[in-house]
Amino acid sequence: MTAEGFLEGRRLQLARGVMLQCIMGGYPPARFYGSDDGDLALVPDPAQIHRLPWSKHPRALAICDADELSGESSSLSTRGQLKAVIARYAALGLAPVVATELEFFVFAPNPDPTLGFEPPAGLDGRREDGHCAFSISSNNGLRPFFSEVYECMAALGLPRDTFMHEMGVSQFEINLLHGDPLLLADQTFLFKHLLKEVALKHGLIVVCMAKPLAHTPGSSMHIHQSIVEIGSGKNVFSDEAGEPTAMFRHFIAGQQAGMADFTALFAPNVNSYQRLCHPFASPNNACWSHDNRSAGLRIPASSPVARRVENRLPGADANPYLAIAASLAAGLHGIENQLEPSEPIQGEFQVPDNLSLPCTLHAALERLKRSQLAKELFGTEFIEGYVASKTLELTSFFDEITPWERRVLAAQA
């Protein structure tokens, strides 16, 4: 839209079906988004209008809500779904607080998708070989790129906590500062967009696939969650003596109750399960533990005021609005129904059958399709539409034969 049109308040409308467009560009049948495929109104959030600092020409981006023309939020909008979950907490006098940790890879351009990704050549002309995890000098070869990333983050008002080199080859992680869930979802979305745009300027690509390299750790989007009282700001997960509260237990139990049903929301792509099939640090389970990274729900070591629950299931490929909404909705379900969690696990452990999660996209979609809890919390229209769109993507994947199948199976009887 032109700046003039935007400033005049001209309304931008979008066909309802676009909310369910799959990643290849197609759509599920129209019955999943209203057979008329009528319009939604895109309503900009005044707090999320940003001049894009990496753009050579003056250009701005506005994050919008997708609303029905009658004024209410569209049930197909993931941002709207997150706002609805936050409102349910507010009705109880509570406010969730979240932070996201986002991992990503920086690669050389990859114009031929049949070839694997490669790390870029650094300023010394060499490509990283995987020995730089947590090194303070590991990203020096990418310093011009990261310098502009930091500058653009400051220009967009994205506060950062820590940046580090992660375990994978040319893999990095950012921790965003904790705050309001909607704000953090917006910031996570903006940061991913910023990364990709700045990378292109520097002759690089940023990849947020869950598992872009074989034999290498994947990329997660861990979600740290706590709840405070509106007004006092007191963390309700800790009592006056600094001990865990009943609400803390109920929140964990709700997360456990929803994780299997919501796996397809946290791990939305075929590739997501490549990350989860190697369980260390990418746990495919609904166990919980104090500071054990093999558990899907980890309680990080912290002071009572910072007591929180880390959901380690979502990948970097997850929609931040939907992943945060699903995680918080599950926790609220536990609080409202006073659910009790399993016993915490420590050390090496076997995952009980009732705490295991779907390990393929097909299994996850089947679980989500049957979930009454998901339809209760997000509405039948959203869940059925989401499943229909993701089923199209899965079908498209099965329409192709992989190099592994040709290499290994062609000579078999």
C-alpha positions, -999 to +999 in steps of 0.1 A: +000+000+000+012+035-006+022+056+024-006+081+014-032+054+014-021+040+047-020+074+064-055+081+050-067+050+068-077+031+037-088-004+046-068-033+032-089-065+027-078-100+021-096-131+010-104-154+039-089-184+023-054-169+023-053-176+060-051-213+051-028-211+021-003-239+023+034-234+019+034-245-017+008-219-025-024-241-028-055-241-007-077-267+009-114-269-002-134-237+003-156-253+029-127-249+054-128-211+052-164-203+042-176-213+007-180-176-003-143-169+005-153-135+016-129-108+028-112-101+060-100-067+071-063-062+079-062-039+108-027-025+116-015-026+152-003+010+159+025-003+181+038-025+153+045-001+124+082-001+115+104+017+091+126-011+076+162-001+082+177-025+057+157-012+028+175+012+004+142+030-004+118+043+023+096+014+032+076+003+063+060-028+076+028-030+097+018-061+116-020-064+113-048-083+129-071-102+105-106-093+115-140-102+101-157-073+084-182-073+113-153-064+136-145-095+156-112-113+152-111-140+126-109-175+141-084-183+114-059-157+125-030-171+147-024-136+161-061-134+170-059-169+186-030-157+208-048-125+218-078-147+228-057-169+251-042-138+268-077-124+273-087-156+291-058-152+315-067-116+320-103-126+330-087-145+359-065-115+369-034-131+354-009-122+328+014-147+311+050-137+306+071-154+279+105-153+262+116-171+231+150-186+222+154-188+184+181-209+167+190-205+130+217-213+104+236-189+083+245-205+049+261-196+016+234-192-012+219-225-022+203-221-057+202-258-063+179-275-037+192-309-047+225-300-031+231-297+007+236-264+025+271-251+031+284-226+056+296-193+040+332-184+035+344-162+063+367-132+061+396-156+062+383-174+031+375-206+050+342-223+057+334-233+093+338-270+099+318-274+131+344-267+158+330-233+169+302-242+193+299-215+220+331-198+208+335-161+214+353-157+180+332-181+159+312-155+141+340-131+133+339-142+097+303-130+096+309-098+116+296-074+088+263-094+087+259-096+124+268-059+129+239-049+106+216-074+123+223-057+156+218-022+141+185-032+125+173-048+158+180-015+176+162+004+148+131-018+151+131-017+189+139-054+193+158-058+226+182-087+227+195-106+257+222-129+244+236-140+210+257-171+208+271-197+184+251-229+188+262-265+184+256-268+146+279-257+118+272-220+113+243-222+137+234-193+160+209-185+188+193-154+201+175-150+234+148-123+233+140-106+265+109-118+284+076-099+283+040-098+270+033-129+248+019-109+219+048-086+219+073-115+220+054-132+191+056-100+171+093-096+179+101-132+170+083-128+137+101-095+130+134-109+139+131-139+115+121-115+087+150-091+096+175-120+095+165-132+061+164-097+045+198-086+060+214-120+050+204-114+013+222-080+014+253-097+025+252-125-001+240-151+026+209-170+034+194-176+068+175-209+072+150-215+100+142-251+091+140-273+121+167-297+106+186-284+076+217-305+080+220-342+087+242-354+116+239-319+131+216-305+159+184-289+146+170-255+154+145-249+181+123-221+194+121-228+231+093-209+249+099-198+285+066-192+304+056-177+337+024-161+350+021-130+371-008-113+389-021-083+371-014-053+393+012-067+417+033-084+391+039-113+415+050-146+399+022-170+409+045-200+404+062-192+437+047-186+472+059-162+499+085-187+511+098-191+475+084-226+471+065-239+440+027-233+442-002-254+432-008-232+402+028-241+391+019-278+392-014-273+375+003-253+347+028-281+341+000-307+341-019-287+315+012-285+293+015-323+296-021-328+288-019-308+256+015-316+242+006-347+222-026-331+208-008-299+199+024-315+185+014-305+150+011-269+161+047-269+176+062-291+148+043-280+117+064-295+089+077-328+076+112-316+084+102-308+120+103-345+129+138-349+116+149-326+145+128-345+170+139-381+161+173-373+177+161-367+212+191-351+229+182-314+234+153-319+211+130-339+233+100-356+218+082-362+251+058-346+276+080-354+307+090-326+330+122-321+350+142-297+370+170-286+346+172-317+324+174-309+287+161-343+278+126-334+291+101-317+268+092-294+298+122-281+316+123-260+348+155-240+344+175-233+375+164-198+387+154-177+417+117-181+429+108-147+413+119-161+379+104-196+383+092-206+348+084-235+325+104-240+293+086-258+265+114-273+244+092-289+217+087-261+192+112-258+163+125-226+147+100-234+119+069-230+141+046-200+138+055-180+170+019-168+175+004-203+173+032-220+193+029-195+221-009-196+220-009-234+221+016-236+250-002-210+271-036-224+264-025-259+275-011-244+308-044-225+314-063-257+308-044-273+336-050-243+360-087-241+353-091-279+358-066-282+386-047-310+369-018-327+386+014-334+367+034-367+366+064-371+388+094-351+376+122-371+359+160-367+364+190-382+347+186-408+319+150-420+317+126-441+296+096-421+284+063-436+296+038-444+269+013-418+281+040-391+278+053-400+244+044-377+214+037-383+177+069-387+158+057-380+122+036-351+108+010-377+097+006-390+132+006-355+147-022-344+123-042-375+131-039-367+168-048-330+163-078-340+141-093-362+169-085-337+197-116-323+214-093-302+236-078-285+206-113-277+192-124-265+226-094-241+229-090-229+193-124-236+177-134-263+152-130-240+122-094-232+130-083-268+138-101-284+108-087-257+085-052-261+098-053-299+095-066-296+059-038-272+049-011-293+065-025-324+049-021-308+015+016-301+023+021-337+035+005-350+003+029-328-017+059-343+001+047-378-006+044-369-043+082-368-045+108-396-042+139-387-021+175-393-031+178-418-002+150-440-017+167-440-051+201-447-036+192-474-011+160-490-024+165-491-062+187-522-061+165-541-037+143-570-048 
